[in-house]
């Protein structure tokens, strides 16, 4: 059985002292420690920061555009891992509506997939280069109501890993579930997080 490691890196304030929490999801081949560097660029004021670590630095083995069953059981394990993080935050008095969900690349895809399968009010969602997961999207898997949760999705216009058409399709589904989605596409942007993207995230989500 494929299960993700329980390692979680925490930074910022303790949950009991924090006004909000930020769950950071790293990309393929990166790490929880690596994604924590975003705290120096995003305005996580008075926030507890939680970054779970994927087994072997990968949340699921194949492209996010592969058929879902090809990424199993790793994908279900990864989604369950995030659910455990939210449940643990809730037991410490931090409900989902006070939690930001932020990811890059594979972590951004996972963040959007988790949120769409558990649509509810979040403090905010940021997907730096990501989209919903699967060769085709199963709309019946996406349930709930985001209750106007602000969502930011950013990417380059010709990203090698995340097609623009999938980003647009994902944004449409999130809007149907009640999210307030901003999609910002940057001409020629490489597969990384730019200063323009973090500035926009600070303006729209972490203001």
HELIX and SHEET records of a PDB file:
HELIX    1   1 UNK A   32  UNK A   35  1                                   4    
HELIX    2   2 UNK A   36  UNK A   40  5                                   5    
HELIX    3   3 UNK A   55  UNK A   57  5                                   3    
HELIX    4   4 UNK A   68  UNK A   71  5                                   4    
HELIX    5   5 UNK A   74  UNK A   91  1                                  18    
HELIX    6   6 UNK A   96  UNK A   98  5                                   3    
HELIX    7   7 UNK A  106  UNK A  117  1                                  12    
HELIX    8   8 UNK A  139  UNK A  141  5                                   3    
HELIX    9   9 UNK A  164  UNK A  176  1                                  13    
HELIX   10  10 UNK A  195  UNK A  204  1                                  10    
SHEET    1   A 7 UNK A   8  UNK A  12  0                                        
SHEET    2   A 7 UNK A  47  UNK A  52 -1                                        
SHEET    3   A 7 UNK A  20  UNK A  25  1                                        
SHEET    4   A 7 UNK A  99  UNK A 104  1                                        
SHEET    5   A 7 UNK A 124  UNK A 128  1                                        
SHEET    6   A 7 UNK A 150  UNK A 156  1                                        
SHEET    7   A 7 UNK A 180  UNK A 186  1                                        
END                                                                             
